[in-house]
Amino acid sequence: MQQFALGIDIGGTFTDIVVYDSSTGRRASHKELTTHANPSRGVMAAIDRVIRENAVPPAHITRVVHATTLFTNALIERKGAVTGLITTAGFRDILEIGRERKFELYDIAIRKPEPLVPRRLRLGVAERIRADGSIHTPLDQASLVAAAERLLTEGVTSLAIVFLHSYANPEHERQAAAILERRFPNLHISTSVDVAPEIREFERTSTTVANAYIKPLAERYLTTLVQELAKRGIPAPLLLMLSNGGLAGVGEAKRSPVQLLESGPAAGALAAATLGAADGGAHVLAFDMGGTTAKLSVVDDGKPKITHAFEAARQKRFVEGSGLPIRISTIELIEIGAGGGSIAHLDAVGLLKVGPESAGSEPGPAGYGLGGKRPTVTDADLLLGYLNPDFFAGGTIRIDMGAVHEAFAPLARDAGLSLIELAWGIHDLVNENMANAARVHIAEHGKDPRGYALLSTGGAGPVHACHVARKLGLRALIAPRAAGVASAFGLLVAPARIDRVATIASGLDQLDWRALEATFTRLESEARKVLSETGLDPATAKITRRADFRYVGQASELVVDLPAGPYTPTSRSEFASAFEAGYVAAFTRTPPQTAVEIINIRVTAAADPPGSRLALGVPTPTGLDPLKGHRPVYFPEWRERRPVPVYDREALLSGHQIDGPAVIEERSSTLVVAPGCRCRIAASGNAIVTFP
């Protein structure tokens, strides 16, 4: 029996879907405009279309994997549930006190991000646990119930419970949740011991509140999606991509939707790692440019880097410290306000700027003909000839070039430029912004960009990748087939992965080794149990142990892989050696004779779902002439538009070589090969562009 897998990624502009036939290795894809008012409608429309166009029997679909920006947008747009916070008496203002740091040091009128929970909905109750886990003040159950009743009268539908030092002893939070669940069964409850059970009150509270804020939305959306899949006779369980690059079941996603905030970008990074490895690209800079933003992540030795903290819903989108701190495992990446829908404008002194404001999918770029009146990057690429107005998104979107000219005319007049000069200025400025961000990101990792290849994905990525790679001095550019839906493909190669963390906060010399081993064993048991919700056998999971170390007096930790357990006092030297090796790799040297602390311990349980090791598939000969024709295209070397050959990506087979300039089109993206560059189609189907 044929078996099919679906990967679905909701982006800010498009909802992408990939269908994979495991018996043949054949892939098909589709891009549907994202329906922001009801995202599930766009998802199901995309599923219906690929099923219909590819004659896929719904009963033969055995895997459905999903990533979404829905919950991220709810935080950014403040469209989550009315949320309350119950915390230890005297600590309700922790969300506003934060770390007492300004993200703009010299801005005297700075506005910090507004807490997701206003002060009137943050209440304290009598209870207190000491830092060592001992109980100082028992939980006052009467004040707990009274606080919850007060919040309910204020319209609260979701509640975060965060008590001081609960990471050291979860008893009070568990007790409070049990009482309120019995008393108020319709109230959505998130506890910090389940969402972010680690040290640092502000970050722990912020993460738990964010989870509570989006939890009702997650439950509604995922329940609807499961029901719609069942209506269509699709038997496969729905799996969700987490920010850590792993998959989880619907149950975990409903309990802790905060883990899904970076699910789409995580899928893109996984796709880059997989597709790059097919052509020896163990070290690649994953560059994913979509309709709203561009994302960059570093892949070393075939693996994206994992971090355990990031910021969501930044007040100033690309300024560190201006967002809500979130403590979850996530693939490390940077985001730039440079997507196809990014809007161009002149600033107060007449300089050309692009982004971060985006036209999104509603109304979208002017060329979409949906009411957009302002010039965007996509419109500029159309004017430059890089994009084909008759084959945009495979011809599914009709482009109105008259609307593009109307949108550009006022800005060109104000800037004193011709339309084509303005279009190139927009294109080049976006490329420069992305190259600068990539340069900084690589430098922060202590790496030389010249040792990397740029692997470009996203609908807009291959259009800009050649110029971005040249600005960075990279050795090569890799553009996979169906680059515009690569994140959806990344969903299908992802492992199931569950991360768990616990705080122990002890000096290495004072460590209780028996308690340490017991805590690791507990975390492993929890991770295996959640992993089983994906339908996999938890006994097959690979377990990885890590710990957050620091030297005494430091304020931040370094996460280090640990040798396999069990651990005893004789393991001390192995722990110290592992930390020192990691510290030298990160900072080149260690401080002499300084005591070591271990703050958090971490467990990862991972397993590959059946069918996740996909064959990339060799392009099937179409019998068509790869050369579709010629069209006028602008390159700065020429200062004018000249006829350039345009190729059909589907008709290009392994070994085919093309000298630039050229444009290579497919349904989901377009690869622009600049003059002087050479493009070769590899056996994997990847297009590899080298530079003179």
Summary of the structure (lengths in Angstrom):
residues: 692
radius of gyration: 25.9
end to end distance: 48.9
largest distance: 78.8
contacts: 2515
relative contact order: 0.11
helix: 36%
strand: 27%
